[in-house]
Amino acid sequence: MLKARLKGKDPGAFRYLDKGNLAVIGRHAVVADMGFIRMWGFPAWLIWLFVHIAYLIEFDNKVMVIFQWPWNYFTRKRGARLITGRDA
């Protein structure tokens, strides 16, 4: 749309595509509403997992998450992300 406007062309009408909703409530507690199907529990959790990884930016981030999540899942460790204002 922006490119068309910059070129002086009509960008056309805005069209919204609702891809659905995924919400994590806890461990294996996920609800998924994708319009054509609604689910919860472990199957919805697996969908959330793959969707989350698919939308990560950069390949190295995806690889890092793929290896960190199983470790954190099985060891039940939770990482802390702290912003202290100082360089490491």
N, C-alpha and C positions, 0 to 999 in steps of 0.2 A: 504494500500500500504506500509506504513512504517513498519508495523508488518511483512509483508511478506519479505521485504528487510532485516530486522534484523535477520530473520530466514534463510537467504540465498536463499530464493525462488524468482522466477520471479513474480513481482507484476502485470504483464499484462499491456496492453495499457491503457493510461489515457482516460477516457470517460467523456465529459462535458455534463451536463444536464442543459439546460436553462429553468429556472422556470418562466421567464417573467420579466416584469418591472412594478413597481408601483411608481408614483411620485405625491407627494402632492404639490399643487401650492398655495392653500389657503383653506378657509372654504368651504367645499363641492366641492372643485375644485381639483379633482384627476383624473389622467389618468392611465389606466391599460391596459397593452398589455401582455397577457398571451399566445401568440402564436395562440391558437385556438379561442380566443375571444378578442375583443378590446372594452373598454367602458370608460366612463367618468362621472363626476358628482357624485351625491349621491350614486348610486349603487357601483361605483368604490371606493368611500370613505369608505363605509361599508366593502368592501373586504379588503382595506388597513388596516382598524382598526383591523379586526380579524387576518389578517396575522401578523401584528405588535405584537399583544399580544401573538400569538402562538410562535413567535420566541424569546420572552423574556426568559431570564434564571431565574430559581428559581420560585417556585410557589408563594411565598409571593410577588415578584415583579409583577406578573400577577394580583394578587388580588388587590394590591395597585393601579395599573394603571386602572383596571376595575372600581374602586370607584372614583378615582381622575378625570379621563377624563370626565365623565358626569357632575360632579360638575363644572369643568373648562369650559366645553362647554356651559352650561346653564347660568353661571354667567359671562362668557366672561373674566374670570381672566386668566392671563398668569403668570406662575411661572418663577422665575429667578434662574438659576443655576450658582452661582458664586464661583470661586476658588480663595480664598484669601491667601492661604498659612498658615493660622493659624487654629489650632484645635478649634472646637466649645466649 
